[in-house]
């Protein structure tokens, strides 16, 4: 085999990868365009996050239904990640209150399909996590964060980072379940703030921690007595 042919063979996989990457850009663009077009029509919403593993007999599941129902009665649509657990509870509460029930689903090899409580015209499927997260950040006028795993923490800390750095407008964030969140938040206060000074004292004010459904809804409503409802960036 000639030296030139060897070089061609060696570089072919990289060339093919470049071609695949170019097509991937168009797939990403199409997800952004579809998401922006459709979610802009839905109106003010609150996202409810939490574990996909939470069972219907869990008190947090039941509270998720109640919070979503009361948010719907207050005039907000409800956005979830579209799956089971707390996500299902959120959509169920919105559906029962005859509110807007939105599901931003993600294609995963190990998770169930979309829950049954999402409005048929408000069900979105995403291939890319980062596109889906942009939709949560742009079109949710508040975050209600219930007990969850890595994905829940990812959404929480991304929102805090973007608000802290003024990349998006401030919006209310509520952590529901003091027994679940207090250990993490004590570490934030004692280590991240007091010991290492890696955040500012006012950053702690970006979050309300509560066990109360009523306080959760009131906190979001009170915020929008002062600020207009609009996309976050």
Z-matrix of the N, CA and C atoms (Angstrom, degrees):
N
C 1 1.477
C 2 1.527 1 109.06
N 3 1.310 2 117.28 1 132.90
C 4 1.462 3 120.88 2 -179.15
C 5 1.514 4 110.83 3 -69.93
N 6 1.346 5 115.36 4 161.95
C 7 1.461 6 120.80 5 -179.68
C 8 1.524 7 111.10 6 -62.73
N 9 1.347 8 116.13 7 -38.66
C 10 1.471 9 120.03 8 -179.81
C 11 1.518 10 111.57 9 -64.10
N 12 1.353 11 115.36 10 -40.89
C 13 1.457 12 118.74 11 -179.35
C 14 1.529 13 110.42 12 -68.06
N 15 1.338 14 115.79 13 -38.05
C 16 1.469 15 118.74 14 176.35
C 17 1.529 16 110.68 15 -59.67
N 18 1.327 17 116.35 16 -42.42
C 19 1.460 18 120.30 17 179.31
C 20 1.516 19 111.64 18 -62.43
N 21 1.343 20 116.15 19 -39.98
C 22 1.473 21 119.85 20 179.22
C 23 1.516 22 110.71 21 -63.34
N 24 1.326 23 116.22 22 -45.97
C 25 1.467 24 120.27 23 179.64
C 26 1.518 25 111.03 24 -61.14
N 27 1.328 26 116.09 25 -40.88
C 28 1.460 27 120.38 26 -176.75
C 29 1.524 28 111.58 27 -65.39
N 30 1.333 29 117.96 28 -35.16
C 31 1.451 30 121.58 29 -174.69
C 32 1.528 31 113.66 30 -93.26
N 33 1.326 32 117.44 31 -8.29
C 34 1.460 33 118.71 32 -177.26
C 35 1.519 34 112.98 33 -60.15
N 36 1.346 35 120.36 34 -44.93
C 37 1.471 36 119.30 35 179.46
C 38 1.525 37 112.27 36 -58.71
N 39 1.325 38 117.74 37 -38.45
C 40 1.468 39 120.38 38 179.56
C 41 1.526 40 110.69 39 -67.05
N 42 1.333 41 117.06 40 -40.34
C 43 1.466 42 121.46 41 177.93
C 44 1.525 43 110.58 42 -62.50
N 45 1.318 44 115.98 43 -43.58
C 46 1.466 45 119.85 44 178.64
C 47 1.525 46 110.81 45 -63.75
N 48 1.330 47 116.70 46 -38.38
C 49 1.462 48 120.30 47 179.03
C 50 1.526 49 111.06 48 -64.68
N 51 1.351 50 116.08 49 -38.66
C 52 1.460 51 119.72 50 176.94
C 53 1.518 52 110.93 51 -61.55
N 54 1.332 53 116.54 52 -41.20
C 55 1.464 54 120.57 53 179.66
C 56 1.522 55 111.00 54 -64.21
N 57 1.326 56 116.10 55 -42.71
C 58 1.464 57 119.70 56 178.24
C 59 1.528 58 110.81 57 -63.70
N 60 1.335 59 116.58 58 -38.48
C 61 1.461 60 120.48 59 179.41
C 62 1.522 61 111.17 60 -64.21
N 63 1.326 62 117.01 61 -37.97
C 64 1.465 63 120.22 62 178.52
C 65 1.519 64 111.11 63 -63.28
N 66 1.315 65 117.05 64 -44.26
C 67 1.466 66 119.67 65 177.99
C 68 1.519 67 111.42 66 -66.56
N 69 1.328 68 116.68 67 -32.98
C 70 1.460 69 120.78 68 179.09
C 71 1.526 70 110.98 69 -61.40
N 72 1.319 71 117.01 70 -35.90
C 73 1.464 72 120.52 71 178.34
C 74 1.519 73 110.67 72 -58.31
N 75 1.337 74 117.16 73 -41.19
C 76 1.459 75 120.63 74 -179.70
C 77 1.534 76 111.36 75 -67.74
N 78 1.331 77 117.03 76 -35.60
C 79 1.464 78 120.27 77 176.29
C 80 1.530 79 110.59 78 -64.45
N 81 1.329 80 115.81 79 -42.39
C 82 1.457 81 120.70 80 178.73
C 83 1.523 82 110.38 81 -63.49
N 84 1.334 83 116.27 82 -45.29
C 85 1.461 84 120.60 83 178.67
C 86 1.514 85 111.68 84 -59.14
N 87 1.320 86 117.33 85 -41.44
C 88 1.467 87 120.51 86 -177.72
C 89 1.528 88 111.04 87 -65.38
N 90 1.347 89 116.97 88 -36.10
C 91 1.466 90 119.40 89 177.14
C 92 1.521 91 110.91 90 -66.76
N 93 1.321 92 117.73 91 -41.39
C 94 1.464 93 120.46 92 177.61
C 95 1.521 94 111.08 93 -63.38
N 96 1.323 95 117.63 94 -46.32
C 97 1.465 96 121.12 95 -176.96
C 98 1.521 97 110.89 96 -62.36
N 99 1.329 98 117.00 97 -47.18
C 100 1.460 99 120.34 98 -179.10
C 101 1.529 100 110.81 99 -64.25
N 102 1.329 101 116.59 100 -43.38
C 103 1.459 102 120.22 101 179.94
C 104 1.517 103 112.42 102 -63.17
N 105 1.320 104 117.07 103 -46.71
C 106 1.466 105 121.10 104 179.53
C 107 1.522 106 110.77 105 -61.39
N 108 1.319 107 116.86 106 -45.72
C 109 1.466 108 120.64 107 -176.71
C 110 1.522 109 112.05 108 -61.92
N 111 1.318 110 116.42 109 -46.23
C 112 1.464 111 119.69 110 -172.84
C 113 1.523 112 112.83 111 -81.90
N 114 1.320 113 117.45 112 -41.01
C 115 1.463 114 119.61 113 -177.30
C 116 1.524 115 111.94 114 -70.31
N 117 1.321 116 117.63 115 -28.21
C 118 1.466 117 120.73 116 178.75
C 119 1.524 118 111.54 117 -63.04
N 120 1.323 119 117.32 118 -24.12
C 121 1.460 120 121.71 119 -177.19
C 122 1.526 121 112.86 120 -84.42
N 123 1.318 122 117.42 121 -14.26
C 124 1.466 123 120.07 122 -170.81
C 125 1.522 124 112.39 123 -78.84
N 126 1.319 125 117.68 124 -34.78
C 127 1.456 126 120.50 125 -179.60
C 128 1.515 127 112.42 126 97.64
N 129 1.338 128 117.81 127 -174.36
C 130 1.472 129 122.33 128 -174.18
C 131 1.529 130 112.82 129 -57.71
N 132 1.316 131 115.75 130 130.35
C 133 1.466 132 121.59 131 -177.83
C 134 1.527 133 110.37 132 -136.46
N 135 1.312 134 114.96 133 159.85
C 136 1.463 135 122.77 134 171.05
C 137 1.523 136 107.60 135 -121.99
N 138 1.317 137 116.66 136 133.30
C 139 1.460 138 121.27 137 176.68
C 140 1.524 139 110.24 138 -90.29
N 141 1.302 140 115.89 139 135.92
C 142 1.463 141 122.24 140 175.51
C 143 1.527 142 108.13 141 -115.84
N 144 1.328 143 116.38 142 121.67
C 145 1.457 144 122.92 143 -177.53
C 146 1.526 145 110.27 144 -112.36
N 147 1.312 146 115.96 145 155.84
C 148 1.454 147 121.14 146 175.76
C 149 1.512 148 110.18 147 166.79
N 150 1.300 149 115.79 148 178.92
C 151 1.456 150 121.37 149 -172.71
C 152 1.523 151 113.22 150 -69.01
N 153 1.339 152 115.24 151 139.60
C 154 1.458 153 121.29 152 171.86
C 155 1.527 154 111.46 153 -72.56
N 156 1.337 155 117.42 154 -12.89
C 157 1.469 156 121.61 155 -175.07
C 158 1.526 157 113.17 156 -92.97
N 159 1.322 158 117.09 157 -3.42
C 160 1.469 159 120.59 158 -178.31
C 161 1.522 160 110.39 159 -71.49
N 162 1.331 161 116.93 160 125.73
C 163 1.463 162 122.16 161 -176.32
C 164 1.529 163 111.15 162 -86.14
N 165 1.349 164 116.93 163 156.68
C 166 1.469 165 120.72 164 -178.27
C 167 1.521 166 115.27 165 -59.90
N 168 1.336 167 118.25 166 -21.41
C 169 1.462 168 119.71 167 178.34
C 170 1.530 169 112.59 168 -88.50
N 171 1.318 170 116.98 169 -0.18
C 172 1.466 171 121.50 170 178.51
C 173 1.525 172 109.67 171 -76.73
N 174 1.337 173 118.64 172 135.85
C 175 1.471 174 120.62 173 179.12
C 176 1.533 175 113.55 174 -55.97
N 177 1.339 176 117.18 175 -33.21
C 178 1.467 177 118.71 176 179.23
C 179 1.527 178 111.46 177 -69.79
N 180 1.315 179 117.47 178 -32.57
C 181 1.469 180 120.09 179 174.61
C 182 1.526 181 109.47 180 -61.61
N 183 1.320 182 115.04 181 -48.43
C 184 1.468 183 119.46 182 -178.40
C 185 1.526 184 111.12 183 -63.46
N 186 1.331 185 116.54 184 -37.81
C 187 1.457 186 119.03 185 178.17
C 188 1.529 187 110.59 186 -69.65
N 189 1.314 188 117.28 187 -34.79
C 190 1.458 189 120.58 188 176.39
C 191 1.520 190 111.93 189 -60.36
N 192 1.325 191 116.39 190 -41.24
C 193 1.468 192 121.07 191 175.83
C 194 1.528 193 109.77 192 -60.69
N 195 1.323 194 115.94 193 -45.69
C 196 1.462 195 121.35 194 -176.86
C 197 1.529 196 111.45 195 -65.36
N 198 1.325 197 117.18 196 -44.28
C 199 1.466 198 120.92 197 179.69
C 200 1.524 199 110.31 198 -62.11
N 201 1.323 200 116.56 199 -46.38
C 202 1.461 201 120.57 200 -179.81
C 203 1.523 202 111.46 201 -62.08
N 204 1.317 203 116.21 202 -39.91
C 205 1.459 204 120.39 203 178.64
C 206 1.521 205 111.44 204 -62.32
N 207 1.317 206 116.23 205 -45.64
C 208 1.470 207 120.46 206 -178.70
C 209 1.525 208 111.93 207 -69.97
N 210 1.318 209 117.88 208 -35.06
C 211 1.463 210 120.48 209 174.73
C 212 1.530 211 110.37 210 -64.10
N 213 1.321 212 116.43 211 -39.63
C 214 1.463 213 120.47 212 178.04
C 215 1.517 214 111.11 213 -64.35
N 216 1.324 215 116.16 214 -41.84
C 217 1.461 216 120.34 215 178.09
C 218 1.528 217 111.51 216 -64.73
N 219 1.336 218 116.27 217 -27.49
C 220 1.468 219 120.43 218 177.99
C 221 1.525 220 112.34 219 -82.00
N 222 1.330 221 117.25 220 -3.50
C 223 1.452 222 120.83 221 174.80
C 224 1.518 223 116.24 222 104.03
N 225 1.322 224 117.17 223 6.15
C 226 1.464 225 120.34 224 179.17
C 227 1.528 226 110.72 225 -96.11
N 228 1.326 227 116.19 226 143.61
C 229 1.444 228 119.10 227 164.75
C 230 1.521 229 108.97 228 -75.82
N 231 1.315 230 116.57 229 162.11
C 232 1.467 231 121.55 230 -179.71
C 233 1.527 232 108.71 231 -119.98
N 234 1.323 233 115.83 232 126.97
C 235 1.466 234 122.56 233 176.42
C 236 1.521 235 109.43 234 -109.79
N 237 1.316 236 116.43 235 133.82
C 238 1.469 237 120.44 236 172.00
C 239 1.524 238 108.30 237 -130.02
N 240 1.334 239 114.55 238 176.75
C 241 1.456 240 119.97 239 175.27
C 242 1.507 241 113.55 240 -77.37
N 243 1.336 242 116.66 241 0.26
C 244 1.456 243 121.51 242 170.38
C 245 1.515 244 116.60 243 85.16
N 246 1.323 245 118.12 244 -7.21
C 247 1.455 246 120.50 245 -175.37
C 248 1.519 247 113.35 246 -95.71
N 249 1.338 248 117.10 247 -154.75
C 250 1.471 249 122.53 248 179.60
C 251 1.527 250 111.62 249 -83.35
N 252 1.331 251 116.06 250 -170.68
C 253 1.457 252 121.21 251 174.94
C 254 1.516 253 113.01 252 68.96
N 255 1.320 254 116.35 253 -136.85
C 256 1.461 255 121.72 254 -179.94
C 257 1.528 256 111.05 255 -60.35
N 258 1.315 257 117.30 256 -34.14
C 259 1.459 258 120.66 257 177.65
C 260 1.525 259 110.65 258 -60.74
N 261 1.301 260 115.85 259 -44.87
C 262 1.469 261 120.90 260 177.14
C 263 1.529 262 110.44 261 -63.00
N 264 1.323 263 116.93 262 -42.35
C 265 1.467 264 120.50 263 179.16
C 266 1.523 265 110.83 264 -58.84
N 267 1.333 266 116.24 265 -41.90
C 268 1.460 267 120.37 266 -179.99
C 269 1.523 268 111.15 267 -62.09
N 270 1.309 269 116.65 268 -48.22
C 271 1.462 270 119.90 269 179.91
C 272 1.524 271 112.15 270 -67.04
N 273 1.311 272 116.40 271 -34.63
C 274 1.464 273 120.55 272 178.37
C 275 1.526 274 110.75 273 -64.18
N 276 1.327 275 116.49 274 -45.73
C 277 1.460 276 119.97 275 179.41
C 278 1.514 277 112.01 276 -61.83
N 279 1.335 278 116.22 277 -42.04
C 280 1.472 279 119.82 278 178.40
C 281 1.519 280 110.94 279 -64.08
N 282 1.312 281 116.44 280 -41.80
C 283 1.466 282 121.27 281 -178.53
C 284 1.522 283 110.76 282 -65.10
N 285 1.318 284 116.49 283 -43.86
C 286 1.467 285 120.27 284 -178.51
C 287 1.523 286 111.98 285 -64.82
N 288 1.338 287 116.19 286 -29.82
C 289 1.464 288 120.16 287 179.06
C 290 1.534 289 111.98 288 -91.08
N 291 1.327 290 115.68 289 6.85
C 292 1.465 291 122.59 290 -179.89
C 293 1.528 292 111.91 291 59.80
N 294 1.348 293 115.24 292 35.27
C 295 1.463 294 120.85 293 175.59
C 296 1.512 295 110.82 294 -96.91
N 297 1.311 296 115.78 295 -178.86
C 298 1.461 297 121.17 296 177.38
C 299 1.525 298 109.31 297 -78.10
N 300 1.326 299 115.78 298 126.60
C 301 1.458 300 121.65 299 -175.11
C 302 1.525 301 109.05 300 -119.93
N 303 1.337 302 116.08 301 107.01
C 304 1.462 303 122.68 302 -171.08
C 305 1.526 304 109.70 303 -110.93
N 306 1.306 305 116.87 304 138.69
C 307 1.460 306 121.35 305 177.37
C 308 1.513 307 111.59 306 -127.84
N 309 1.328 308 116.46 307 121.37
C 310 1.467 309 121.95 308 176.43
C 311 1.530 310 107.59 309 -104.48
N 312 1.310 311 115.48 310 90.99
C 313 1.462 312 120.60 311 -173.38
C 314 1.520 313 111.00 312 -85.17
N 315 1.326 314 115.38 313 156.25
C 316 1.457 315 121.72 314 178.09
C 317 1.526 316 108.32 315 -126.52
N 318 1.325 317 116.40 316 138.92
C 319 1.464 318 120.59 317 178.69
C 320 1.518 319 109.68 318 -75.03
N 321 1.337 320 116.61 319 113.98
C 322 1.461 321 122.32 320 178.65
C 323 1.522 322 108.74 321 -131.06
N 324 1.334 323 117.95 322 146.54
C 325 1.460 324 119.75 323 -177.55
C 326 1.518 325 113.96 324 -76.03
N 327 1.352 326 117.56 325 -14.44
C 328 1.458 327 119.29 326 -170.99
C 329 1.516 328 113.29 327 -122.60
N 330 1.327 329 117.95 328 8.19
C 331 1.458 330 119.34 329 -176.30
C 332 1.519 331 110.27 330 -116.98
N 333 1.330 332 116.03 331 152.26
C 334 1.446 333 121.89 332 -177.86
C 335 1.525 334 111.09 333 -66.72
N 336 1.323 335 114.61 334 167.99
C 337 1.456 336 120.39 335 177.84
C 338 1.530 337 110.29 336 -74.62
N 339 1.323 338 115.92 337 179.50
C 340 1.461 339 121.79 338 -176.88
C 341 1.526 340 111.61 339 -57.05
N 342 1.336 341 115.85 340 144.52
C 343 1.464 342 119.00 341 178.54
C 344 1.535 343 110.68 342 -72.82
N 345 1.308 344 115.87 343 164.12
C 346 1.470 345 121.69 344 -170.49
C 347 1.528 346 113.91 345 -81.14
N 348 1.320 347 118.24 346 -3.73
C 349 1.466 348 120.41 347 -172.89
C 350 1.536 349 113.35 348 -98.79
N 351 1.318 350 117.24 349 4.01
C 352 1.459 351 121.08 350 178.67
C 353 1.523 352 109.52 351 -81.53
N 354 1.333 353 117.26 352 136.31
C 355 1.465 354 120.07 353 173.43
C 356 1.531 355 109.07 354 -59.01
N 357 1.307 356 115.55 355 135.81
C 358 1.468 357 119.85 356 -174.78
C 359 1.523 358 112.52 357 -59.41
N 360 1.325 359 117.31 358 -33.12
C 361 1.467 360 120.06 359 -178.78
C 362 1.525 361 112.26 360 -89.14
N 363 1.332 362 117.04 361 5.00
C 364 1.462 363 120.98 362 -178.75
C 365 1.526 364 111.37 363 -125.89
N 366 1.304 365 115.30 364 28.24
C 367 1.461 366 122.41 365 178.18
C 368 1.529 367 108.34 366 -104.24
N 369 1.334 368 116.30 367 122.61
C 370 1.462 369 122.29 368 -177.70
C 371 1.520 370 109.04 369 -122.98
N 372 1.314 371 116.12 370 137.15
C 373 1.464 372 121.52 371 177.02
C 374 1.520 373 109.46 372 -112.22
N 375 1.329 374 116.35 373 128.44
C 376 1.453 375 121.83 374 -179.12
C 377 1.525 376 110.22 375 -118.84
N 378 1.308 377 114.92 376 142.27
C 379 1.460 378 121.52 377 173.87
C 380 1.532 379 110.23 378 -89.22
N 381 1.338 380 116.19 379 -32.51
C 382 1.463 381 121.23 380 -170.84
C 383 1.525 382 111.11 381 -110.92
N 384 1.325 383 115.95 382 126.69
C 385 1.460 384 121.07 383 179.59
C 386 1.526 385 111.44 384 -59.05
N 387 1.338 386 116.96 385 -41.77
C 388 1.457 387 118.66 386 -173.66
C 389 1.517 388 112.21 387 -68.70
N 390 1.333 389 117.92 388 -31.38
C 391 1.468 390 120.31 389 175.64
C 392 1.526 391 109.49 390 -67.96
N 393 1.293 392 115.93 391 -44.26
C 394 1.470 393 121.49 392 179.08
C 395 1.523 394 111.06 393 -60.07
N 396 1.341 395 116.58 394 -41.01
C 397 1.462 396 119.44 395 -179.71
C 398 1.527 397 111.75 396 -66.31
N 399 1.327 398 116.50 397 -35.31
C 400 1.460 399 119.20 398 176.02
C 401 1.530 400 110.36 399 -60.59
N 402 1.328 401 117.07 400 -39.97
C 403 1.470 402 120.37 401 -179.77
C 404 1.528 403 110.97 402 -65.08
N 405 1.322 404 116.95 403 -41.02
C 406 1.469 405 120.05 404 175.55
C 407 1.526 406 110.48 405 -59.79
N 408 1.323 407 116.07 406 -46.59
C 409 1.463 408 120.20 407 -175.58
C 410 1.515 409 112.53 408 -68.60
N 411 1.313 410 117.12 409 -37.56
C 412 1.465 411 120.51 410 -174.64
C 413 1.530 412 112.55 411 -76.91
N 414 1.324 413 117.37 412 -40.02
C 415 1.461 414 120.11 413 -167.97
C 416 1.519 415 115.23 414 -109.67
N 417 1.331 416 118.25 415 1.92
C 418 1.465 417 120.39 416 175.61
C 419 1.522 418 109.13 417 -98.68
N 420 1.327 419 116.74 418 125.03
C 421 1.463 420 120.82 419 178.87
C 422 1.525 421 112.51 420 -88.29
N 423 1.304 422 116.60 421 2.93
C 424 1.456 423 122.11 422 174.85
C 425 1.515 424 109.49 423 -169.63
N 426 1.320 425 116.09 424 153.83
C 427 1.458 426 122.30 425 175.85
C 428 1.528 427 108.71 426 -116.32
N 429 1.310 428 116.51 427 127.86
C 430 1.458 429 122.28 428 168.43
C 431 1.525 430 105.70 429 -110.46
N 432 1.338 431 116.01 430 115.61
C 433 1.460 432 121.31 431 -172.76
C 434 1.521 433 108.33 432 -111.87
N 435 1.319 434 115.19 433 112.59
C 436 1.455 435 121.91 434 179.41
C 437 1.522 436 109.28 435 -102.43
N 438 1.337 437 118.77 436 170.06
C 439 1.464 438 120.08 437 -176.67
C 440 1.520 439 112.87 438 -52.45
N 441 1.318 440 115.04 439 129.93
C 442 1.457 441 120.21 440 -178.67
C 443 1.523 442 110.96 441 -158.93
N 444 1.315 443 114.93 442 -170.61
C 445 1.455 444 121.07 443 -175.89
C 446 1.517 445 113.08 444 -106.28
N 447 1.331 446 115.86 445 -145.80
C 448 1.461 447 121.06 446 -175.14
C 449 1.529 448 112.04 447 -59.94
N 450 1.337 449 116.52 448 -40.90
C 451 1.456 450 119.41 449 -178.75
C 452 1.517 451 112.22 450 -63.30
N 453 1.317 452 116.21 451 -39.53
C 454 1.460 453 121.00 452 178.14
C 455 1.514 454 110.84 453 -64.71
N 456 1.330 455 116.62 454 -43.67
C 457 1.463 456 120.58 455 177.79
C 458 1.527 457 111.25 456 -65.16
N 459 1.300 458 116.18 457 -36.49
C 460 1.459 459 120.60 458 178.16
C 461 1.529 460 110.44 459 -59.32
N 462 1.333 461 117.05 460 -48.08
C 463 1.463 462 120.82 461 179.39
C 464 1.525 463 111.06 462 -63.88
N 465 1.327 464 116.81 463 -42.67
C 466 1.461 465 120.99 464 -178.70
C 467 1.521 466 111.07 465 -61.02
N 468 1.329 467 117.20 466 -52.83
C 469 1.462 468 119.42 467 -173.98
C 470 1.528 469 112.30 468 -74.50
N 471 1.312 470 118.03 469 -25.93
C 472 1.463 471 118.05 470 172.96
C 473 1.527 472 110.08 471 -65.99
N 474 1.335 473 116.88 472 -43.92
C 475 1.461 474 119.99 473 178.34
C 476 1.526 475 110.85 474 -60.88
N 477 1.328 476 117.40 475 -45.87
C 478 1.463 477 120.71 476 179.68
C 479 1.523 478 111.24 477 -61.53
N 480 1.326 479 117.04 478 -40.74
C 481 1.460 480 120.74 479 179.60
C 482 1.529 481 111.32 480 -63.61
N 483 1.318 482 116.57 481 -45.49
C 484 1.465 483 120.35 482 -177.04
C 485 1.525 484 111.75 483 -68.29
N 486 1.331 485 116.70 484 -35.99
C 487 1.473 486 119.42 485 176.62
C 488 1.525 487 109.91 486 -70.76
N 489 1.322 488 116.73 487 -45.48
C 490 1.469 489 121.65 488 -178.99
C 491 1.525 490 111.27 489 -57.91
N 492 1.318 491 117.27 490 -40.33
C 493 1.466 492 122.12 491 -177.43
C 494 1.526 493 112.43 492 -90.11
N 495 1.335 494 116.42 493 4.71
C 496 1.473 495 123.17 494 177.55
C 497 1.521 496 112.92 495 59.49
N 498 1.320 497 115.48 496 32.25
C 499 1.459 498 120.34 497 173.08
C 500 1.528 499 111.25 498 -81.95
N 501 1.326 500 116.45 499 -22.47
C 502 1.464 501 121.27 500 173.05
C 503 1.523 502 107.81 501 -134.66
N 504 1.339 503 115.86 502 163.35
C 505 1.450 504 120.47 503 176.45
C 506 1.533 505 109.89 504 -67.22
N 507 1.304 506 116.27 505 148.79
C 508 1.463 507 121.01 506 175.64
C 509 1.523 508 109.81 507 -64.23
N 510 1.324 509 116.41 508 140.20
C 511 1.461 510 121.37 509 171.68
C 512 1.523 511 108.84 510 -143.54
N 513 1.327 512 117.96 511 159.83
C 514 1.472 513 120.06 512 -174.87
C 515 1.525 514 112.73 513 -71.22
N 516 1.329 515 114.96 514 137.99
C 517 1.459 516 122.33 515 177.16
C 518 1.525 517 107.92 516 -126.92
N 519 1.323 518 116.40 517 124.10
C 520 1.468 519 121.76 518 -178.79
C 521 1.520 520 109.22 519 -120.17
N 522 1.333 521 116.20 520 126.42
C 523 1.460 522 121.79 521 172.12
C 524 1.523 523 107.84 522 -97.25
N 525 1.315 524 116.49 523 118.46
C 526 1.462 525 121.44 524 -177.44
C 527 1.524 526 109.20 525 -99.39
N 528 1.347 527 116.16 526 123.88
C 529 1.459 528 121.27 527 179.65
C 530 1.516 529 111.38 528 111.93
N 531 1.329 530 116.59 529 81.75
C 532 1.468 531 119.54 530 -175.46
C 533 1.531 532 112.02 531 -61.77
N 534 1.310 533 117.38 532 -37.50
C 535 1.466 534 119.08 533 -178.92
C 536 1.530 535 111.45 534 -64.77
N 537 1.318 536 116.65 535 -28.27
C 538 1.459 537 120.73 536 179.99
C 539 1.518 538 111.81 537 -81.04
N 540 1.319 539 117.09 538 -40.49
C 541 1.458 540 121.87 539 -170.49
C 542 1.527 541 114.56 540 -96.10
N 543 1.333 542 118.51 541 -18.41
C 544 1.462 543 118.99 542 -170.28
C 545 1.530 544 112.92 543 -64.66
N 546 1.337 545 118.29 544 -34.07
C 547 1.459 546 120.09 545 178.60
C 548 1.523 547 111.88 546 -64.59
N 549 1.327 548 116.28 547 -45.15
C 550 1.455 549 120.74 548 177.45
C 551 1.522 550 110.75 549 -62.10
N 552 1.331 551 116.72 550 -43.25
C 553 1.466 552 119.05 551 -175.10
C 554 1.525 553 111.78 552 -73.35
N 555 1.335 554 117.19 553 -30.05
C 556 1.461 555 119.65 554 173.16
C 557 1.527 556 110.50 555 -63.83
N 558 1.338 557 116.74 556 -40.02
C 559 1.464 558 119.72 557 176.34
C 560 1.527 559 110.58 558 -63.43
N 561 1.328 560 117.13 559 -42.05
C 562 1.472 561 120.50 560 177.26
C 563 1.528 562 110.08 561 -57.38
N 564 1.339 563 116.70 562 -45.66
C 565 1.469 564 120.43 563 -177.33
C 566 1.517 565 112.42 564 -71.84
N 567 1.333 566 117.15 565 -45.43
C 568 1.459 567 120.44 566 -172.03
C 569 1.525 568 113.54 567 -82.16
N 570 1.327 569 116.94 568 -36.44
C 571 1.468 570 120.18 569 -176.60
C 572 1.527 571 111.64 570 -100.14
N 573 1.302 572 116.12 571 -56.10
C 574 1.459 573 119.67 572 -176.16
C 575 1.529 574 112.02 573 -64.43
N 576 1.356 575 116.34 574 -40.60
C 577 1.462 576 119.88 575 -178.60
C 578 1.538 577 111.77 576 -92.63
N 579 1.336 578 117.01 577 -64.64
C 580 1.466 579 120.35 578 -170.07
C 581 1.527 580 113.40 579 -68.08
N 582 1.321 581 116.89 580 -44.89
C 583 1.464 582 119.92 581 -174.90
C 584 1.520 583 112.83 582 -81.34
N 585 1.336 584 116.86 583 -45.96
C 586 1.467 585 120.08 584 -172.31
C 587 1.526 586 113.95 585 -106.47
N 588 1.333 587 117.98 586 -12.60
C 589 1.476 588 122.23 587 179.73
C 590 1.525 589 112.05 588 54.66
N 591 1.332 590 115.74 589 42.36
C 592 1.461 591 120.30 590 -179.36
C 593 1.526 592 112.92 591 -90.43
N 594 1.317 593 117.34 592 -8.32
C 595 1.454 594 122.78 593 171.68
C 596 1.522 595 107.78 594 -134.98
N 597 1.331 596 116.47 595 172.26
C 598 1.462 597 121.78 596 178.72
C 599 1.522 598 110.18 597 -99.90
N 600 1.333 599 118.67 598 153.94
C 601 1.471 600 120.65 599 -179.79
C 602 1.523 601 113.32 600 -54.72
N 603 1.339 602 116.81 601 -37.04
C 604 1.463 603 119.19 602 -177.97
C 605 1.530 604 113.18 603 -69.43
N 606 1.340 605 116.56 604 -16.34
C 607 1.465 606 118.91 605 177.40
C 608 1.526 607 111.90 606 -65.08
N 609 1.326 608 116.39 607 -27.28
C 610 1.461 609 119.85 608 178.62
C 611 1.523 610 111.76 609 -65.15
N 612 1.334 611 116.47 610 -24.59
C 613 1.455 612 120.65 611 -178.63
C 614 1.521 613 113.18 612 -76.05
N 615 1.328 614 117.27 613 -4.11
C 616 1.464 615 120.20 614 179.65
C 617 1.523 616 112.35 615 -74.12
N 618 1.341 617 116.66 616 -11.13
C 619 1.461 618 121.12 617 -172.81
C 620 1.524 619 110.88 618 -129.18
N 621 1.329 620 116.34 619 137.56
C 622 1.459 621 122.78 620 167.21
C 623 1.524 622 108.09 621 -107.87
N 624 1.338 623 116.41 622 131.41
C 625 1.466 624 121.27 623 174.95
C 626 1.516 625 108.34 624 -111.22
N 627 1.323 626 116.60 625 127.41
C 628 1.458 627 120.29 626 -174.39
C 629 1.526 628 110.59 627 -153.73
N 630 1.331 629 115.19 628 162.27
C 631 1.461 630 121.88 629 170.24
C 632 1.529 631 111.39 630 -106.01
N 633 1.317 632 116.97 631 -2.54
C 634 1.463 633 121.74 632 -169.41
C 635 1.523 634 112.57 633 -96.95
N 636 1.310 635 115.82 634 126.24
C 637 1.464 636 121.31 635 173.49
C 638 1.520 637 110.60 636 -62.60
N 639 1.322 638 116.38 637 -44.57
C 640 1.464 639 120.95 638 -177.62
C 641 1.523 640 111.29 639 -64.47
N 642 1.342 641 116.78 640 -41.91
C 643 1.456 642 119.88 641 179.54
C 644 1.526 643 111.37 642 -65.93
N 645 1.326 644 116.27 643 -34.88
C 646 1.466 645 120.71 644 177.89
C 647 1.525 646 110.88 645 -60.00
N 648 1.324 647 115.93 646 -50.95
C 649 1.468 648 120.67 647 -178.09
C 650 1.526 649 110.34 648 -67.24
N 651 1.325 650 117.07 649 -41.07
C 652 1.464 651 121.15 650 -179.32
C 653 1.527 652 111.20 651 -63.43
N 654 1.330 653 116.54 652 -40.06
C 655 1.456 654 120.24 653 -179.29
C 656 1.532 655 110.82 654 -60.19
N 657 1.310 656 116.14 655 -42.26
C 658 1.466 657 120.39 656 179.08
C 659 1.522 658 110.62 657 -69.42
N 660 1.319 659 116.81 658 -44.64
C 661 1.470 660 120.96 659 179.55
C 662 1.529 661 111.36 660 -62.89
N 663 1.317 662 116.86 661 -43.29
C 664 1.474 663 120.49 662 -179.77
C 665 1.521 664 111.10 663 -61.47
N 666 1.316 665 116.88 664 -38.08
C 667 1.458 666 120.90 665 179.43
C 668 1.523 667 110.57 666 -59.36
N 669 1.333 668 115.68 667 -41.22
C 670 1.464 669 119.13 668 -176.26
C 671 1.526 670 113.49 669 -87.95
N 672 1.314 671 116.62 670 7.24
C 673 1.454 672 119.85 671 163.53
C 674 1.525 673 110.18 672 -76.63
N 675 1.327 674 115.92 673 -20.24
C 676 1.472 675 121.93 674 -177.40
C 677 1.533 676 112.46 675 -105.70
N 678 1.334 677 117.02 676 -28.34
C 679 1.456 678 120.67 677 -173.93
C 680 1.524 679 110.39 678 -124.82
N 681 1.328 680 115.25 679 150.78
C 682 1.451 681 120.87 680 179.42
C 683 1.534 682 110.86 681 -76.00
N 684 1.314 683 115.80 682 147.37
C 685 1.444 684 121.16 683 173.84
C 686 1.524 685 108.80 684 -80.44
N 687 1.314 686 116.83 685 122.24
C 688 1.459 687 121.13 686 179.85
C 689 1.532 688 108.47 687 -162.73
N 690 1.345 689 117.78 688 162.40
C 691 1.465 690 118.63 689 174.11
C 692 1.517 691 111.39 690 -55.07
N 693 1.316 692 117.40 691 150.66
C 694 1.461 693 121.57 692 -169.22
C 695 1.526 694 114.66 693 -80.25
N 696 1.314 695 117.85 694 -11.73
C 697 1.469 696 121.27 695 175.08
C 698 1.512 697 109.00 696 -161.57
